[in-house]
């Protein structure tokens, strides 16, 4: 699915390492064992099987892309992800989107990942309320 890295993108391995380090730090800060953290993660996934996150991600990505007057093909080239995948994301059908794919999209849109995640969370809450 990958073609090339977006400008300034540190690479998938660097992103995975940074996410892993952040999760480890949070786990240690909370005083959780690895088993407790894994159980908490599994329970969270089971509690919300109708998650609105994929749909919210699609809405936010489309808004950001259109705001920049960027086509799906341009976002595809900039992110190194396929046009088909970008289309699936925007239609809320990208349950298989990994953190590295989301970071690639964020870099391609030149939009801070923390802002993207916050926007997705806000839209997800609005969708859940309806």
C-alpha positions as CSV (number, residue, x, y, z in Angstrom):
1,X,0.0,0.0,0.0
2,X,3.0,2.4,0.6
3,X,4.6,4.2,-2.2
4,X,6.8,6.8,-0.5
5,X,7.1,8.7,2.8
6,X,5.4,12.1,3.1
7,X,7.8,15.0,3.5
8,X,9.2,15.2,7.0
9,X,7.8,11.8,7.9
10,X,10.2,10.0,10.3
11,X,9.3,6.5,8.9
12,X,6.9,3.8,10.1
13,X,9.4,2.2,12.5
14,X,10.1,5.5,14.2
15,X,6.3,6.1,14.6
16,X,5.8,2.6,16.0
17,X,8.7,3.1,18.4
18,X,7.4,6.5,19.6
19,X,3.9,5.1,20.1
20,X,5.2,2.1,22.0
21,X,7.4,4.4,24.2
22,X,4.5,6.7,24.9
23,X,2.2,3.7,25.9
24,X,4.9,2.3,28.1
25,X,5.4,5.6,29.8
26,X,1.6,5.9,30.4
27,X,1.4,2.4,31.7
28,X,4.3,2.9,34.1
29,X,2.9,6.3,35.2
30,X,-0.4,4.6,36.1
31,X,1.4,1.8,37.8
32,X,-0.1,-0.9,35.6
33,X,1.6,-4.2,34.8
34,X,1.7,-5.3,31.2
35,X,-1.1,-7.8,31.8
36,X,-3.3,-5.1,33.4
37,X,-2.7,-2.7,30.5
38,X,-3.5,-5.4,27.9
39,X,-6.7,-6.4,29.8
40,X,-7.8,-2.7,30.0
41,X,-7.2,-2.3,26.3
42,X,-9.2,-5.5,25.5
43,X,-12.1,-4.3,27.7
44,X,-12.1,-0.9,26.1
45,X,-12.4,-2.5,22.6
46,X,-15.2,-4.8,23.8
47,X,-17.2,-2.0,25.5
48,X,-17.5,0.0,22.3
49,X,-18.0,-2.4,19.3
50,X,-20.0,0.4,17.5
51,X,-17.2,2.9,17.7
52,X,-17.7,6.0,15.7
53,X,-13.9,6.6,15.3
54,X,-13.6,5.3,11.7
55,X,-16.5,7.5,10.6
56,X,-15.1,10.5,12.5
57,X,-11.7,9.9,11.0
58,X,-13.2,9.9,7.6
59,X,-15.1,13.2,8.2
60,X,-12.0,15.0,9.6
61,X,-9.7,13.7,6.8
62,X,-12.1,14.8,4.1
63,X,-12.6,18.2,5.7
64,X,-8.9,18.8,6.0
65,X,-8.2,17.6,2.4
66,X,-11.0,19.7,0.9
67,X,-9.9,22.8,3.0
68,X,-6.5,22.5,1.3
69,X,-8.2,22.0,-2.1
70,X,-6.4,18.6,-2.4
71,X,-7.8,15.7,-4.4
72,X,-7.7,12.1,-3.1
73,X,-5.0,11.3,-5.7
74,X,-2.9,14.2,-4.4
75,X,-3.3,13.0,-0.8
76,X,-2.5,9.5,-2.0
77,X,0.8,10.6,-3.6
78,X,1.7,12.8,-0.6
79,X,1.0,10.1,2.0
80,X,2.3,7.1,0.1
81,X,-1.1,5.4,0.6
82,X,-3.4,4.1,-2.2
83,X,-6.3,6.2,-3.5
84,X,-8.5,3.3,-2.7
85,X,-7.4,3.4,1.0
86,X,-7.9,7.2,1.2
87,X,-11.4,6.7,-0.2
88,X,-12.2,4.0,2.3
89,X,-10.9,6.2,5.1
90,X,-13.2,9.1,4.0
91,X,-16.2,6.8,3.8
92,X,-15.6,5.6,7.3
93,X,-14.6,2.1,6.2
94,X,-11.0,2.0,7.3
95,X,-11.2,-0.1,10.5
96,X,-7.9,-1.5,9.4
97,X,-6.2,1.9,9.5
98,X,-3.0,1.6,11.6
99,X,-1.5,4.5,13.6
100,X,1.3,4.7,11.0
101,X,-1.3,5.2,8.2
102,X,-3.0,7.9,10.3
103,X,0.3,9.6,10.9
104,X,1.2,9.4,7.2
105,X,-2.2,11.1,6.4
106,X,-1.5,13.8,9.0
107,X,2.0,14.5,7.6
108,X,0.6,14.6,4.0
109,X,-2.0,17.1,5.1
110,X,0.7,19.1,7.0
111,X,-1.6,18.9,10.0
112,X,-0.3,18.1,13.6
113,X,-1.2,14.6,14.6
114,X,-2.3,15.8,18.0
115,X,-4.8,18.2,16.4
116,X,-6.1,15.5,14.1
117,X,-6.7,13.1,17.0
118,X,-8.5,15.8,19.0
119,X,-10.7,16.6,16.0
120,X,-11.5,12.9,15.5
121,X,-12.4,12.6,19.2
122,X,-14.7,15.6,19.0
123,X,-16.5,14.4,15.9
124,X,-16.8,10.9,17.3
125,X,-18.5,12.3,20.5
126,X,-20.9,14.3,18.3
127,X,-21.7,11.2,16.2
128,X,-22.3,9.1,19.3
129,X,-24.6,11.7,20.8
130,X,-26.9,11.6,17.7
